Amino acid sequence: MHKYLKERLHRSVKVLGVDIDPRLIQRASEENESPEDVSYACVDVLDDEAFESVKTYMEVNNLEKFDAICCYSITMWIHLNHHDQGLRLFLQKLSNLAELLVVEPQPWKCYQKAERRLKKAGEIFPLFLELKWRSDVDLQIQKYLEESLDRRKIFESAPTKWQRKICFYR
Ligand SMILES: C[S@@+](CC[C@H](N)C(=O)[O-])C[C@H]1O[C@@H](n2cnc3c(N)ncnc32)[C@H](O)[C@@H]1O
């Protein structure tokens, strides 16, 4: 067996779950049945100071990179709150730290739904109209990962029940 693979198989699997929402992190921590293998951190991924706790986790666990980073249903929220350049930064930051980057991008119709929902509540996403990545946002994400970040898509799932695809980039 390849030495690299052998080493990995002998290492116990550890997971770090990250979210910006402290209530979600608290709930997840309370329900955590194996705290030695799974831990949680309340982190805004785009905030470098807060992101230090992820870096510390990596140092403590002797990691140069994570084997995999999974970003499920988050790209739209990063995009709506931090514009195109914020989404690019998010992808770049996580891509740099992952052997395998797993992304489930929300397609444009999710943005439209979220915008309508917020409008009904009398609010707006201030950046919504300014976004340059729009109707083909999932394609733009793929292009950016492949052309600017030198990633290669190795697998794409069939659409999930929410009609989203999960894409695996090496
Ligand atoms: C649609 S939920 C998906 C939650 C989870 N990934 C899943 O698949 O069930 C989007 C999540 O992204 C989190 N989020 C939004 N902006 C974030 C940021 N800058 N850093 C970390 N988490 C963020 C939100 O708090 C929310 O829990």
The ligand as an ORCA input file, in Angstrom:
! r2SCAN-3c Opt
* xyz 0 1
  C     -27.748     27.266      4.718
  S     -26.788     27.158      6.169
  C     -25.910     25.645      5.892
  C     -25.480     25.040      7.177
  C     -24.677     23.738      7.031
  N     -23.456     23.978      6.284
  C     -25.503     22.674      6.393
  O     -25.247     22.269      5.248
  O     -26.462     22.235      7.028
  C     -25.527     28.372      5.889
  C     -24.651     28.534      7.127
  O     -23.548     29.369      6.809
  C     -23.193     30.062      7.993
  N     -22.340     31.205      7.624
  C     -22.696     32.302      6.912
  N     -21.651     33.144      6.775
  C     -20.597     32.565      7.409
  C     -19.239     32.953      7.619
  N     -18.763     34.134      7.157
  N     -18.431     32.126      8.309
  C     -18.907     30.945      8.805
  N     -20.187     30.524      8.641
  C     -21.023     31.322      7.953
  C     -24.558     30.445      8.572
  O     -24.497     30.789      9.937
  C     -25.380     29.178      8.304
  O     -25.380     28.299      9.384
*
